[in-house]
Amino acid sequence: ATAAYKDPSKSIRVRINDLMERMSLSEKIGQMTQIDRSRATTDVMSNYCIGNQPKPGDRTPHNFSSRKWIMTINKLQEAALATRLGIPMLYAIDAVHGHNYAYRSTIFPHNIGAATALEARATGVRYVFSPTIAVCRDPRWGRCYESYSEDPALVKLMTETMIAGLEGDIPPNYSIKGVPFVETGQTKVAACAKHFVGDGGTSGGVDRGNAEMPWKELATVHLPPYSTAILKGVASVMLSYSSWNGQKMHANRRLVTGLLKTRLKFRGFVISDFDGIDKIKDANYSYSVEAGISAGIDMVMTPYEFRKFIRTLTYQVEKGIIPMTRIDDAVARILRVKFTMGLFENPYADVEMGSQLGSEEHRELAREAVRKSLVLLKNDDTGRRGPSLPLPKYGAKILVAGTHANNLGYQCGGWTMQWQGQSGNNITQGTTILSAIASTVDPSTEVLYSVDPSAELIELGNFSHAIVVVGEVPYAEFDGDNGNLTIPEPGLTTISNVCDRVVSCVVVLVSGRPLVLEPHLLSKIHALVAAWLPGTEGQGVADLLFGDWPFTGRLPRTWFKRVVLLPINVGDRNYLPLFPFGFGLT
Ligand SMILES: OC[C@@H]1[C@@H](O)[C@H](O)[C@@H](O)c2nc(-c3ccccc3)cn21
């Protein structure tokens, strides 16, 4: 007869219990181990290593078609299924604004759900390390663009739609609160709410820093999105590298086991960040393993040193340092997600899904998201001809300038093809802002592009309009921590050079966050658009610049005046922003 755990007609509780009874300690610990793809050879998979994710910046070969992805992942799955109990492995990746490590995928403005799930499944990926539900309270933080907002209510709202987009809509009569839910079938993936908790509240916005605040602030500002994620059936929660009042989140048993698992009743699995356990206490690995596992970590992202992890944890269980009940809790949570998402019944990737990667439909969706995310901050009347925007399509002579006008990598930002993002137009497929402008105007309009035009070129060209596209170069995580938040050169100089000489000057700022706009600079700019990190579909920017679509976007975070005044967030007393939370001209 078929073993109960392999019988989908049995309840998940019965399947978990049956399988757990059969598992050896090493098979249980194998389920708790997540390794890097580059280490997942067939014989290593016999250690039941269940998850693989390319480390950030993993040089996923450009020629990796969705078919090649699927073959690679299916081969790993084959090895996992060939083991004694045949527990399928769960392949994970960072898909934070589309399937951003897959060549030719659609890159969205951040955190889009259903389409990202489809593009992940197009390559055989079943688990994504998103959404980031951080509440970024200080734009000096290099991950602020991964956060929806400084306002917990807005982050909660977005979390709700994002978890449903990735995992599917949790059925109204779904058993008990906190139990993970992932639709079976070909279109959804397991999600990961991250990083628990307070990653966006560190002092000075220092990545992996210390969130120094009373419990009340943690509970009212940073915690609320987790209650929403749990209610929506999120499959996993990733812990933050950061600390709360000096205690590492990866070792915080009171918040992970006491609050998240017990009080909030989270029944999915808790995963560490990359080598997050190792960072609990440098040079004392066994202490770190004991502290992290005892705190409540269920799956350990130990990409390379997994043999050391397995050896250490096995020793600690055999010596009774870690009780078997803790191991069983971790494994039961992991198995619950795998059973719920139908991974046992449907372990292999489906080549049929390949066409979803970078599909026209998704690119249209991304273009719509770009249109809705742009925020118009200024649109002055330039005297005789009225405000600069919308720009004319007919009979104009337009100068396009700036480092970000013709650079697909720059408009995508970090977490794109490489962990830190890249520069250039062939990093993947998409539409630059320049090519979008060129294809939007009528042939009667002349468009001239110069990345950093000289004074004489500008004066001799007698342009009727100028569009200057500048901003931040790509960054991720701590590489993006920034204490001055000025518009990087040569952008600042290009703005002055052009806007001092062209009567109608539109500046498009491509950045992951608000940047300093000195009054004298702002006075030269006739129209100012915050474009954030639009991704591959630059057409969405031209749609608004030329009036094919209206500006509707509003600021999801305060546009501060000066860095010395940070942090400044909606709801603060004596709130004195340059542009307030929710601001946006139409
Ligand atoms: O990519 C996996 C996870 C990702 O999901 C987390 O949000 C993020 O904090 C993270 N940083 C690293 C990472 C950073 C530097 C060196 C090596 C690894 C790895 N990861």
Ligand as a Chemical Component Dictionary entry (heavy atoms), coordinates in Angstrom:
data_LIG
# 
_chem_comp.id                   LIG 
_chem_comp.type                 NON-POLYMER 
_chem_comp.pdbx_formal_charge   0 
_chem_comp.three_letter_code    LIG 
# 
loop_
_chem_comp_atom.comp_id 
_chem_comp_atom.atom_id 
_chem_comp_atom.alt_atom_id 
_chem_comp_atom.type_symbol 
_chem_comp_atom.charge 
_chem_comp_atom.model_Cartn_x 
_chem_comp_atom.model_Cartn_y 
_chem_comp_atom.model_Cartn_z 
_chem_comp_atom.pdbx_ordinal 
LIG O1  O1  O 0 19.791 36.276 -1.439 1  
LIG C1  C1  C 0 19.354 35.682 -0.285 2  
LIG C2  C2  C 0 19.211 36.714 0.828  3  
LIG C3  C3  C 0 18.074 37.721 0.545  4  
LIG O2  O2  O 0 16.837 37.028 0.391  5  
LIG C4  C4  C 0 17.987 38.696 1.735  6  
LIG O3  O3  O 0 16.882 39.598 1.601  7  
LIG C5  C5  C 0 19.243 39.541 1.849  8  
LIG O4  O4  O 0 19.327 40.117 3.124  9  
LIG C6  C6  C 0 20.479 38.736 1.510  10 
LIG N1  N1  N 0 21.730 39.160 1.582  11 
LIG C7  C7  C 0 22.523 38.166 1.127  12 
LIG C8  C8  C 0 23.958 38.271 1.022  13 
LIG C9  C9  C 0 24.572 39.531 1.099  14 
LIG C10 C10 C 0 25.944 39.648 0.991  15 
LIG C11 C11 C 0 26.745 38.526 0.781  16 
LIG C12 C12 C 0 26.140 37.282 0.694  17 
LIG C13 C13 C 0 24.756 37.156 0.816  18 
LIG C14 C14 C 0 21.734 37.099 0.769  19 
LIG N2  N2  N 0 20.468 37.468 1.009  20 
# 
loop_
_chem_comp_bond.comp_id 
_chem_comp_bond.atom_id_1 
_chem_comp_bond.atom_id_2 
_chem_comp_bond.value_order 
_chem_comp_bond.pdbx_ordinal 
LIG O1  C1  SING 1  
LIG C1  C2  SING 2  
LIG C2  C3  SING 3  
LIG C2  N2  SING 4  
LIG C3  O2  SING 5  
LIG C3  C4  SING 6  
LIG C4  O3  SING 7  
LIG C4  C5  SING 8  
LIG C5  O4  SING 9  
LIG C5  C6  SING 10 
LIG C6  N1  DOUB 11 
LIG C6  N2  SING 12 
LIG N1  C7  SING 13 
LIG C7  C8  SING 14 
LIG C7  C14 DOUB 15 
LIG C8  C9  SING 16 
LIG C8  C13 DOUB 17 
LIG C9  C10 DOUB 18 
LIG C10 C11 SING 19 
LIG C11 C12 DOUB 20 
LIG C12 C13 SING 21 
LIG C14 N2  SING 22 
# 
